[in-house]
């Protein structure tokens, strides 16, 4: 009889969650926890496995809670742009297929995937993680093109943070074949045995926070929590430097939050928590 009562209670909770998601989340937060058992300021477990795709020139598999993304780097040789004869190309692309979540549809990349791709490209450029001049094989003739493809296998929120870890890890794992230019034949020969790592200059990582009910800061929101947030703020860091801060949503501005609650300034709090989390993630990547 008790098992039947328990099953009925669980069913009632699932129905209540679907019909009244905001009230459902409010009841959990009132007790200081979230539906997945975390406290509001706790991040999900992060796992990184590099070199998982043997057919790629560099790769990484990242699990952020139940959100799972895989990143592969493929190299190609191309002619440089006439206006930038010494610079190669870095081309990031994100795919959020229908298989990873019911919220996405089959077909060409949707709006959310395109936005994440653009944001990752901005992160790569702003952080100066890799100088495009280091991808030059021979000025004005041949350069390397790095195609960075990220595919989401399972989506449970905060894909951008997971993608930032995946790209950084995959680039750290990427090796360039030693390329030799033959001027007489105007062709490039690549070594099959001698490979060199990329000349990375930064370790950009993203950390996302959400604001719920005007005063509750939530770290690393899940797919259930994301649509209920008034505001999200994403902070991209490289060591102690802030690369970018992006705030999205119609919630109150940070200055208004400070006046209406006893919490510290929203942005300042998020930066402090992001820097603390960054140390943990960098340590994890170093040991991966």
C-alpha positions as YAML, in Angstrom:
chain: A
units: angstrom
residues:
- id: 1
  name: UNK
  ca: [0.00, 0.00, 0.00]
- id: 2
  name: UNK
  ca: [2.85, 2.37, 0.87]
- id: 3
  name: UNK
  ca: [4.45, 1.83, -2.55]
- id: 4
  name: UNK
  ca: [1.15, 2.78, -4.22]
- id: 5
  name: UNK
  ca: [0.91, 5.94, -2.11]
- id: 6
  name: UNK
  ca: [4.51, 6.82, -2.94]
- id: 7
  name: UNK
  ca: [3.89, 6.31, -6.66]
- id: 8
  name: UNK
  ca: [0.78, 8.48, -6.50]
- id: 9
  name: UNK
  ca: [2.69, 11.19, -4.66]
- id: 10
  name: UNK
  ca: [5.45, 11.18, -7.26]
- id: 11
  name: UNK
  ca: [2.87, 11.40, -10.03]
- id: 12
  name: UNK
  ca: [1.23, 14.38, -8.35]
- id: 13
  name: UNK
  ca: [4.63, 16.11, -8.12]
- id: 14
  name: UNK
  ca: [5.32, 15.54, -11.82]
- id: 15
  name: UNK
  ca: [1.92, 16.93, -12.78]
- id: 16
  name: UNK
  ca: [2.37, 19.95, -10.51]
- id: 17
  name: UNK
  ca: [5.82, 20.58, -12.01]
- id: 18
  name: UNK
  ca: [4.42, 20.60, -15.55]
- id: 19
  name: UNK
  ca: [1.35, 22.72, -14.78]
- id: 20
  name: UNK
  ca: [2.97, 25.18, -12.38]
- id: 21
  name: UNK
  ca: [6.75, 25.16, -13.01]
- id: 22
  name: UNK
  ca: [7.42, 28.52, -11.35]
- id: 23
  name: UNK
  ca: [5.54, 27.64, -8.17]
- id: 24
  name: UNK
  ca: [7.28, 24.25, -8.19]
- id: 25
  name: UNK
  ca: [10.71, 25.92, -8.28]
- id: 26
  name: UNK
  ca: [9.66, 28.51, -5.69]
- id: 27
  name: UNK
  ca: [8.75, 25.80, -3.19]
- id: 28
  name: UNK
  ca: [12.15, 24.17, -3.54]
- id: 29
  name: UNK
  ca: [14.08, 27.43, -3.27]
- id: 30
  name: UNK
  ca: [12.07, 28.38, -0.19]
- id: 31
  name: UNK
  ca: [13.73, 25.37, 1.44]
- id: 32
  name: UNK
  ca: [17.18, 26.39, 0.15]
- id: 33
  name: UNK
  ca: [17.48, 23.63, -2.46]
- id: 34
  name: UNK
  ca: [16.73, 23.11, -6.13]
- id: 35
  name: UNK
  ca: [14.77, 20.31, -7.83]
- id: 36
  name: UNK
  ca: [18.00, 18.42, -8.63]
- id: 37
  name: UNK
  ca: [19.12, 18.56, -4.99]
- id: 38
  name: UNK
  ca: [21.73, 21.31, -5.34]
- id: 39
  name: UNK
  ca: [21.89, 24.47, -3.30]
- id: 40
  name: UNK
  ca: [21.41, 27.63, -5.40]
- id: 41
  name: UNK
  ca: [25.15, 28.40, -5.47]
- id: 42
  name: UNK
  ca: [26.35, 24.87, -6.27]
- id: 43
  name: UNK
  ca: [27.63, 23.85, -9.70]
- id: 44
  name: UNK
  ca: [26.95, 20.52, -11.34]
- id: 45
  name: UNK
  ca: [29.70, 17.92, -11.61]
- id: 46
  name: UNK
  ca: [32.05, 18.53, -14.53]
- id: 47
  name: UNK
  ca: [33.81, 15.69, -16.34]
- id: 48
  name: UNK
  ca: [36.22, 16.10, -19.25]
- id: 49
  name: UNK
  ca: [37.67, 13.40, -21.48]
- id: 50
  name: UNK
  ca: [40.14, 14.61, -24.13]
- id: 51
  name: UNK
  ca: [41.21, 12.74, -27.27]
- id: 52
  name: UNK
  ca: [37.98, 10.77, -27.34]
- id: 53
  name: UNK
  ca: [37.53, 11.08, -31.14]
- id: 54
  name: UNK
  ca: [40.40, 9.30, -32.86]
- id: 55
  name: UNK
  ca: [39.47, 10.59, -36.32]
- id: 56
  name: UNK
  ca: [39.78, 14.23, -35.24]
- id: 57
  name: UNK
  ca: [42.96, 16.28, -34.90]
- id: 58
  name: UNK
  ca: [41.84, 17.24, -31.41]
- id: 59
  name: UNK
  ca: [38.75, 16.46, -29.37]
- id: 60
  name: UNK
  ca: [37.04, 16.59, -26.01]
- id: 61
  name: UNK
  ca: [33.94, 15.10, -24.43]
- id: 62
  name: UNK
  ca: [32.42, 17.25, -21.68]
- id: 63
  name: UNK
  ca: [29.68, 16.37, -19.21]
- id: 64
  name: UNK
  ca: [28.19, 19.17, -17.13]
- id: 65
  name: UNK
  ca: [25.64, 17.37, -15.04]
- id: 66
  name: UNK
  ca: [23.35, 15.81, -17.63]
- id: 67
  name: UNK
  ca: [24.39, 18.22, -20.36]
- id: 68
  name: UNK
  ca: [26.85, 16.43, -22.64]
- id: 69
  name: UNK
  ca: [28.74, 17.93, -25.58]
- id: 70
  name: UNK
  ca: [31.48, 16.60, -27.80]
- id: 71
  name: UNK
  ca: [33.95, 18.80, -29.67]
- id: 72
  name: UNK
  ca: [36.13, 17.80, -32.58]
- id: 73
  name: UNK
  ca: [38.80, 19.87, -34.35]
- id: 74
  name: UNK
  ca: [39.56, 19.16, -37.99]
- id: 75
  name: UNK
  ca: [42.44, 20.73, -39.91]
- id: 76
  name: UNK
  ca: [42.49, 21.78, -43.53]
- id: 77
  name: UNK
  ca: [44.95, 23.71, -45.67]
- id: 78
  name: UNK
  ca: [43.65, 26.74, -47.57]
- id: 79
  name: UNK
  ca: [44.77, 29.95, -49.20]
- id: 80
  name: UNK
  ca: [44.75, 32.98, -46.90]
- id: 81
  name: UNK
  ca: [42.62, 36.05, -47.35]
- id: 82
  name: UNK
  ca: [44.30, 38.60, -49.62]
- id: 83
  name: UNK
  ca: [43.96, 41.30, -46.96]
- id: 84
  name: UNK
  ca: [45.49, 39.04, -44.28]
- id: 85
  name: UNK
  ca: [48.13, 36.90, -46.01]
- id: 86
  name: UNK
  ca: [49.74, 35.72, -42.75]
- id: 87
  name: UNK
  ca: [46.57, 34.63, -40.94]
- id: 88
  name: UNK
  ca: [44.83, 31.30, -40.83]
- id: 89
  name: UNK
  ca: [41.18, 30.70, -39.94]
- id: 90
  name: UNK
  ca: [39.29, 29.48, -36.87]
- id: 91
  name: UNK
  ca: [35.71, 28.40, -37.58]
- id: 92
  name: UNK
  ca: [33.55, 27.30, -34.62]
- id: 93
  name: UNK
  ca: [30.15, 25.71, -35.14]
- id: 94
  name: UNK
  ca: [27.60, 24.33, -32.68]
- id: 95
  name: UNK
  ca: [24.90, 21.77, -33.41]
- id: 96
  name: UNK
  ca: [21.90, 21.25, -31.14]
- id: 97
  name: UNK
  ca: [20.17, 18.30, -32.83]
- id: 98
  name: UNK
  ca: [16.66, 17.09, -32.14]
- id: 99
  name: UNK
  ca: [18.16, 13.96, -30.57]
- id: 100
  name: UNK
  ca: [19.60, 15.92, -27.63]
- id: 101
  name: UNK
  ca: [16.31, 17.47, -26.48]
- id: 102
  name: UNK
  ca: [12.63, 17.72, -27.50]
- id: 103
  name: UNK
  ca: [12.98, 21.52, -27.56]
- id: 104
  name: UNK
  ca: [15.09, 21.37, -30.75]
- id: 105
  name: UNK
  ca: [13.86, 20.46, -34.21]
- id: 106
  name: UNK
  ca: [15.44, 18.53, -37.05]
- id: 107
  name: UNK
  ca: [16.86, 20.41, -40.00]
- id: 108
  name: UNK
  ca: [19.33, 23.28, -40.36]
- id: 109
  name: UNK
  ca: [20.87, 24.87, -37.24]
- id: 110
  name: UNK
  ca: [18.26, 26.68, -35.17]
- id: 111
  name: UNK
  ca: [18.51, 30.17, -33.71]
- id: 112
  name: UNK
  ca: [19.90, 29.04, -30.36]
- id: 113
  name: UNK
  ca: [22.68, 27.00, -32.00]
- id: 114
  name: UNK
  ca: [23.62, 29.96, -34.21]
- id: 115
  name: UNK
  ca: [23.69, 32.32, -31.23]
- id: 116
  name: UNK
  ca: [25.96, 29.98, -29.26]
- id: 117
  name: UNK
  ca: [28.26, 29.64, -32.30]
- id: 118
  name: UNK
  ca: [28.52, 33.43, -32.59]
- id: 119
  name: UNK
  ca: [29.19, 33.81, -28.87]
- id: 120
  name: UNK
  ca: [31.90, 31.15, -28.98]
- id: 121
  name: UNK
  ca: [33.51, 32.90, -31.93]
- id: 122
  name: UNK
  ca: [33.45, 36.16, -29.96]
- id: 123
  name: UNK
  ca: [35.03, 34.37, -27.00]
- id: 124
  name: UNK
  ca: [37.82, 32.97, -29.19]
- id: 125
  name: UNK
  ca: [38.56, 36.38, -30.69]
- id: 126
  name: UNK
  ca: [38.32, 38.40, -27.46]
- id: 127
  name: UNK
  ca: [40.40, 35.96, -25.40]
- id: 128
  name: UNK
  ca: [43.13, 35.74, -28.09]
- id: 129
  name: UNK
  ca: [43.40, 32.07, -27.20]
- id: 130
  name: UNK
  ca: [45.15, 31.39, -30.50]
- id: 131
  name: UNK
  ca: [46.82, 33.87, -32.82]
- id: 132
  name: UNK
  ca: [45.71, 33.26, -36.39]
- id: 133
  name: UNK
  ca: [49.22, 34.19, -37.50]
- id: 134
  name: UNK
  ca: [50.48, 31.01, -35.81]
- id: 135
  name: UNK
  ca: [48.40, 29.07, -38.37]
- id: 136
  name: UNK
  ca: [50.40, 30.42, -41.29]
- id: 137
  name: UNK
  ca: [52.29, 27.79, -43.31]
- id: 138
  name: UNK
  ca: [53.73, 30.17, -45.90]
- id: 139
  name: UNK
  ca: [52.75, 33.88, -46.11]
- id: 140
  name: UNK
  ca: [50.32, 34.60, -48.90]
- id: 141
  name: UNK
  ca: [50.24, 30.97, -50.03]
- id: 142
  name: UNK
  ca: [48.94, 28.47, -47.50]
- id: 143
  name: UNK
  ca: [47.47, 28.58, -43.99]
- id: 144
  name: UNK
  ca: [45.72, 26.20, -41.61]
- id: 145
  name: UNK
  ca: [41.95, 26.26, -41.14]
- id: 146
  name: UNK
  ca: [40.68, 24.98, -37.80]
- id: 147
  name: UNK
  ca: [37.10, 23.73, -38.00]
- id: 148
  name: UNK
  ca: [35.82, 23.45, -34.44]
- id: 149
  name: UNK
  ca: [32.58, 21.45, -34.42]
- id: 150
  name: UNK
  ca: [30.63, 21.06, -31.20]
- id: 151
  name: UNK
  ca: [27.64, 18.71, -31.02]
- id: 152
  name: UNK
  ca: [25.31, 18.42, -28.06]
- id: 153
  name: UNK
  ca: [24.52, 14.80, -27.25]
- id: 154
  name: UNK
  ca: [22.22, 15.52, -24.31]
- id: 155
  name: UNK
  ca: [20.82, 18.92, -23.38]
- id: 156
  name: UNK
  ca: [19.98, 19.82, -19.79]
- id: 157
  name: UNK
  ca: [20.71, 23.52, -19.76]
- id: 158
  name: UNK
  ca: [23.73, 25.82, -19.78]
- id: 159
  name: UNK
  ca: [25.13, 24.56, -23.07]
- id: 160
  name: UNK
  ca: [27.38, 27.59, -23.54]
- id: 161
  name: UNK
  ca: [29.45, 26.83, -20.43]
- id: 162
  name: UNK
  ca: [29.86, 23.21, -21.51]
- id: 163
  name: UNK
  ca: [30.83, 24.29, -25.03]
- id: 164
  name: UNK
  ca: [33.45, 26.71, -23.73]
- id: 165
  name: UNK
  ca: [35.11, 23.92, -21.74]
- id: 166
  name: UNK
  ca: [34.88, 21.54, -24.70]
- id: 167
  name: UNK
  ca: [36.47, 23.99, -27.15]
- id: 168
  name: UNK
  ca: [39.29, 24.96, -24.80]
- id: 169
  name: UNK
  ca: [40.02, 21.31, -23.99]
- id: 170
  name: UNK
  ca: [39.87, 20.23, -27.64]
- id: 171
  name: UNK
  ca: [42.27, 22.99, -28.71]
- id: 172
  name: UNK
  ca: [44.67, 21.94, -25.95]
- id: 173
  name: UNK
  ca: [44.48, 18.42, -27.37]
- id: 174
  name: UNK
  ca: [44.97, 19.47, -31.02]
- id: 175
  name: UNK
  ca: [48.25, 18.79, -32.79]
- id: 176
  name: UNK
  ca: [49.38, 20.36, -36.07]
- id: 177
  name: UNK
  ca: [51.32, 18.18, -38.50]
- id: 178
  name: UNK
  ca: [54.67, 19.73, -39.35]
- id: 179
  name: UNK
  ca: [54.08, 21.38, -42.73]
- id: 180
  name: UNK
  ca: [56.79, 22.15, -45.29]
- id: 181
  name: UNK
  ca: [56.21, 24.44, -48.26]
- id: 182
  name: UNK
  ca: [57.90, 23.62, -51.56]
- id: 183
  name: UNK
  ca: [58.26, 26.87, -53.49]
- id: 184
  name: UNK
  ca: [59.18, 25.20, -56.78]
- id: 185
  name: UNK
  ca: [56.09, 22.99, -56.80]
- id: 186
  name: UNK
  ca: [53.92, 25.46, -54.86]
- id: 187
  name: UNK
  ca: [52.65, 22.72, -52.60]
- id: 188
  name: UNK
  ca: [52.69, 21.73, -48.94]
- id: 189
  name: UNK
  ca: [53.92, 18.44, -47.52]
- id: 190
  name: UNK
  ca: [52.69, 17.38, -44.08]
- id: 191
  name: UNK
  ca: [54.53, 14.98, -41.81]
- id: 192
  name: UNK
  ca: [52.57, 11.95, -40.63]
- id: 193
  name: UNK
  ca: [54.72, 11.45, -37.56]
- id: 194
  name: UNK
  ca: [55.90, 14.88, -36.42]
- id: 195
  name: UNK
  ca: [53.16, 16.98, -34.86]
- id: 196
  name: UNK
  ca: [53.24, 20.08, -32.67]
- id: 197
  name: UNK
  ca: [50.70, 21.51, -30.21]
- id: 198
  name: UNK
  ca: [48.90, 24.76, -30.87]
- id: 199
  name: UNK
  ca: [50.44, 27.95, -29.45]
- id: 200
  name: UNK
  ca: [47.60, 28.69, -27.05]
- id: 201
  name: UNK
  ca: [47.76, 31.98, -25.17]
- id: 202
  name: UNK
  ca: [44.68, 31.74, -22.95]
- id: 203
  name: UNK
  ca: [42.20, 29.41, -21.25]
- id: 204
  name: UNK
  ca: [38.82, 31.08, -21.75]
- id: 205
  name: UNK
  ca: [35.98, 29.61, -19.70]
- id: 206
  name: UNK
  ca: [32.35, 30.67, -19.33]
- id: 207
  name: UNK
  ca: [30.26, 30.71, -16.16]
- id: 208
  name: UNK
  ca: [26.51, 31.32, -16.28]
- id: 209
  name: UNK
  ca: [24.16, 32.47, -13.53]
- id: 210
  name: UNK
  ca: [20.44, 33.11, -13.42]
- id: 211
  name: UNK
  ca: [18.23, 35.45, -11.43]
- id: 212
  name: UNK
  ca: [14.94, 34.05, -10.22]
- id: 213
  name: UNK
  ca: [12.15, 36.02, -8.56]
- id: 214
  name: UNK
  ca: [14.30, 39.20, -8.56]
- id: 215
  name: UNK
  ca: [16.57, 38.18, -5.70]
- id: 216
  name: UNK
  ca: [17.62, 34.52, -5.97]
- id: 217
  name: UNK
  ca: [20.89, 33.88, -7.79]
- id: 218
  name: UNK
  ca: [21.16, 30.40, -9.33]
- id: 219
  name: UNK
  ca: [24.47, 28.97, -10.55]
- id: 220
  name: UNK
  ca: [24.62, 26.77, -13.63]
- id: 221
  name: UNK
  ca: [20.87, 26.61, -14.45]
- id: 222
  name: UNK
  ca: [19.28, 23.44, -15.81]
- id: 223
  name: UNK
  ca: [16.92, 23.22, -18.78]
- id: 224
  name: UNK
  ca: [13.98, 23.24, -16.36]
- id: 225
  name: UNK
  ca: [15.20, 26.39, -14.61]
- id: 226
  name: UNK
  ca: [16.32, 28.38, -17.69]
- id: 227
  name: UNK
  ca: [12.87, 29.46, -18.99]
- id: 228
  name: UNK
  ca: [11.83, 30.53, -15.48]
- id: 229
  name: UNK
  ca: [14.73, 32.96, -15.01]
- id: 230
  name: UNK
  ca: [14.19, 36.70, -15.33]
- id: 231
  name: UNK
  ca: [17.81, 37.36, -16.17]
- id: 232
  name: UNK
  ca: [20.91, 35.35, -17.02]
- id: 233
  name: UNK
  ca: [24.45, 36.64, -16.83]
- id: 234
  name: UNK
  ca: [27.41, 34.90, -18.43]
- id: 235
  name: UNK
  ca: [30.95, 35.79, -17.39]
- id: 236
  name: UNK
  ca: [33.88, 34.67, -19.53]
- id: 237
  name: UNK
  ca: [37.22, 34.61, -17.72]
- id: 238
  name: UNK
  ca: [40.84, 33.96, -18.58]
- id: 239
  name: UNK
  ca: [42.82, 33.58, -15.38]
- id: 240
  name: UNK
  ca: [42.04, 36.77, -13.41]
- id: 241
  name: UNK
  ca: [40.97, 38.74, -16.47]
- id: 242
  name: UNK
  ca: [37.34, 39.30, -17.41]
- id: 243
  name: UNK
  ca: [36.95, 38.76, -21.14]
- id: 244
  name: UNK
  ca: [33.27, 39.55, -21.35]
- id: 245
  name: UNK
  ca: [30.07, 39.90, -19.35]
- id: 246
  name: UNK
  ca: [26.77, 39.30, -21.10]
- id: 247
  name: UNK
  ca: [23.43, 39.84, -19.41]
- id: 248
  name: UNK
  ca: [20.23, 38.71, -21.09]
- id: 249
  name: UNK
  ca: [16.64, 39.07, -19.91]
- id: 250
  name: UNK
  ca: [14.03, 41.53, -18.80]
- id: 251
  name: UNK
  ca: [14.73, 41.28, -15.09]
- id: 252
  name: UNK
  ca: [15.80, 44.24, -12.96]
- id: 253
  name: UNK
  ca: [19.19, 45.80, -13.49]
- id: 254
  name: UNK
  ca: [22.00, 44.91, -11.05]
- id: 255
  name: UNK
  ca: [21.71, 48.31, -9.37]
- id: 256
  name: UNK
  ca: [18.00, 47.73, -8.71]
- id: 257
  name: UNK
  ca: [18.68, 44.29, -7.25]
- id: 258
  name: UNK
  ca: [21.10, 45.82, -4.78]
- id: 259
  name: UNK
  ca: [18.47, 48.27, -3.56]
- id: 260
  name: UNK
  ca: [15.69, 45.74, -3.26]
- id: 261
  name: UNK
  ca: [17.52, 43.04, -1.34]
- id: 262
  name: UNK
  ca: [20.23, 42.41, 1.21]
- id: 263
  name: UNK
  ca: [22.35, 40.63, -1.37]
- id: 264
  name: UNK
  ca: [25.51, 42.13, -2.76]
- id: 265
  name: UNK
  ca: [25.46, 43.56, -6.25]
- id: 266
  name: UNK
  ca: [24.31, 40.85, -8.65]
- id: 267
  name: UNK
  ca: [27.17, 41.24, -11.11]
- id: 268
  name: UNK
  ca: [29.82, 41.53, -8.41]
- id: 269
  name: UNK
  ca: [28.59, 38.39, -6.68]
- id: 270
  name: UNK
  ca: [28.59, 36.47, -9.92]
- id: 271
  name: UNK
  ca: [32.13, 37.56, -10.77]
- id: 272
  name: UNK
  ca: [33.37, 36.43, -7.36]
- id: 273
  name: UNK
  ca: [31.69, 33.03, -7.71]
- id: 274
  name: UNK
  ca: [32.92, 32.67, -11.30]
- id: 275
  name: UNK
  ca: [36.54, 33.29, -10.30]
- id: 276
  name: UNK
  ca: [36.28, 30.71, -7.54]
- id: 277
  name: UNK
  ca: [34.78, 28.16, -9.90]
- id: 278
  name: UNK
  ca: [37.38, 28.95, -12.56]
- id: 279
  name: UNK
  ca: [40.19, 27.74, -10.30]
- id: 280
  name: UNK
  ca: [38.43, 24.40, -9.92]
- id: 281
  name: UNK
  ca: [37.82, 23.99, -13.66]
- id: 282
  name: UNK
  ca: [41.38, 24.95, -14.65]
- id: 283
  name: UNK
  ca: [42.72, 22.41, -12.16]
- id: 284
  name: UNK
  ca: [40.43, 19.76, -13.68]
- id: 285
  name: UNK
  ca: [41.59, 20.59, -17.23]
- id: 286
  name: UNK
  ca: [45.23, 20.44, -16.15]
- id: 287
  name: UNK
  ca: [44.72, 16.92, -14.85]
- id: 288
  name: UNK
  ca: [42.66, 15.73, -17.84]
...
